[in-house]
Amino acid sequence: MGEPPLTVRLATERDQATIIALLDAAATWLRTQSTNQWAKPWRTDEDRRARISHDLLASKTWVVYDGAAPVGTFTADRKHDHQEIRVWPEYSLGEPAVYVCRLTVHRSHSGHGFGAALLDWIGLAARRRYGAEWIRVDVWSTNDKLRRYYEQQGFEFYDDSVDPSYPSGALFQKPTGAIEPAEPALFHVEGPGELG
């Protein structure tokens, strides 16, 4: 990981190619692992681009920079919104939470705690901003290694997605109250935008 703090910027439509490049690089690496995660865009490449564009227009997607190099991206919101896809059970949606998806770390920054630190930063930012009690992720159902990773970061399995056809259907959450701020700060927000 580069020298902290890394810069977190709210993404715009101009960043779509950067985000897709980060996702595609992660998908290429995942093909070397024992998982079918992101083997092909779900449901189609066009559908994936439409979901990314929707989240960019809704100011939900962020890019993380180490200097001028994009090294990560994530989408986060206080509401669970995959457009028409219902993933989380209705009874869970009344609790204040931040929902994170498409969290991607460039291989140059993997293996150094970058992803875990970024998740904690997102959880703390949402707790401060609007009182989020949970940070929630939907994890690729067949990626056992990723499921164990989230458990090692303090997440607990919550339930399976209400939509059994959704491939990222293992639902995990972590209480934001269990997160301690990093000292020194690893990330800082640059430019307009607030998480949530």
N, C-alpha and C positions, 0 to 999 in steps of 0.2 A: 504494500500500500504506500502511496506517496506521502510526502510530508503533510501532516494536517495543518489547517483544516482543508478538506475537500469542499468544492463548491457545488451546491445544489441549486439548480435553476428550474423554474417552471417552464415546461416545454410548450412550444407553439407548433403550428402546422409546419413551419420551416424545419422542425426537428424530426419529422416523420421518417425521413431516410436514415438518420442517425439511429433512431430507436429500432427500426427494422434491421439495420446492420448489426446492432448489439444482440437482438433476438436471434437473428440468423447465425451469428457466430456461436451463440450458446447452443442452438439446435445442432450445429455441426459437431460441437464437442460432445453433446449428449448422445449422438449416434455412436460414439466410441465407448459408451457406458452400457450397462445392462438394463436399458429402459427403452420404451417406445415413445417417451415424452418428446413432443415437438418433432417427431419424425416427419410429419407434414403439418402444415397449418390447419388448425381446426376451425371450422368445418372446411373452408377453402381459403386460399390466399386472399381472394377478394373480400371474404367475410372478415378475416383477421385485419386487413387494412381498414375496413370500415369501422371495426371496433376500436382500433388505435386512433383513427381520425375522430371518432365520437368522443373519446376520452381527452384528446388534445383540445378539441373545441370546448369541452366542458371544464377545462383547466384542472384536470385530475392527474396528469402525467408529468413526471419530473425527470431530468437528466442530471447525473452526477459527473463532475469534471475533476480531473487531476491536472491542474494547469489548463491547457487548451484541449486536452484529450478527453473525450467522453469515455467513462469507465463503468457506468452503470445507469440503470433506468428503473423506474417503478411507477405504478399507478396506484393512487390511494384516494379514498373518499370516506366520508362518514356514513354514506349509504352504500349498501351493496347493490351495484347496478351493472349488470352485464347485458344491458339493453333488455331483450325479451327473455333472457335465460334466468330462471329461478334456481339459485344454487343453495343459499342458506335457508333453513326452515323459518317459516313465518314467526314462530314463537321466540326466535333469537333476535329478531330485528328491532325490538323495542329497547334493547340495551345500548348505551352509548359505546360506539366502537369505531375503529378505523379498519377498513377493509383494504388489503394490499393484494395486488395481482401484477403479473408480468415483471416481478422483481428479477433483474438480470444483472450479473456482475461480469465484466470482461475478464477473460482468463488471466490477464496481466495482474489483476488485483484479487484473484481467488486464492484461497488457502491462507489468508492472513487475518481472518476475522472481519473483513470488510462487509460481507453480507449481514452477519450478525449485528455488527455495529450500526449498519444502516437501518435494519429492522427496529433496533432499540431507539434510534433517533426518530424514526417515524412514529413509534408508539408514544414517546415523550412529547413530541410536537403536537400530536393529536390530544393527548391528555391536557397539555397546557392550553391549547387553543379552544377546545370545546368539551373538555371533561371526559374524553374517551376512557372507558374502563378496560377495554380489550383491544388488542391488535389481533386481527383475524386474517388468515390466509386460506386459500383453497389450493390444495396440493395435488399434483398428478397422482391419480389413484394407484397406478402400477409402479411408481418409482419409490421402492422401499428405502433406498439410500437417502432420498430427499425427505421422506417421512421421518427417518431417524435423525437427520440433520435438524429438522424443526424441533423434535423432542429434545435434542441436546441443547437447543437455544431456549428451553423453558416453555415451549408450546405443548399443549395437551390436545389429543384427539377429541373433537367435539361431537362429530356426527358425520354421516355420509350425505352427500348432496341430495336434495330432494329430486333432482333430475338425474336418473341413473345413466343417461346417455352422455352426460357432461364428463369429459375425461379428467378434469381437474377437480374431482369430486370428494377428496378426503379433506374434511374441514378441521382446521386447527386454530386454537386461540391461546393467547398469553395475556395475563393481567398486566395492564400498564403500570399498576402500582408496584410491581416486582422489578421495574426497570430503574436503574440508577444512572444519572447523567455521567457521560464520559468526561474525564478530566485529564488533559485538556480536551476541549471540544474537537471532535473529528470532522464535523461538517458545519458549514454555514450557508445560509440562504443568500443568494445574490439576486437582486432585481425584484420585480413585483411578484406578488403571489403569496398565499399562506396555505399551509397544508390543511385540507378540510374545508 
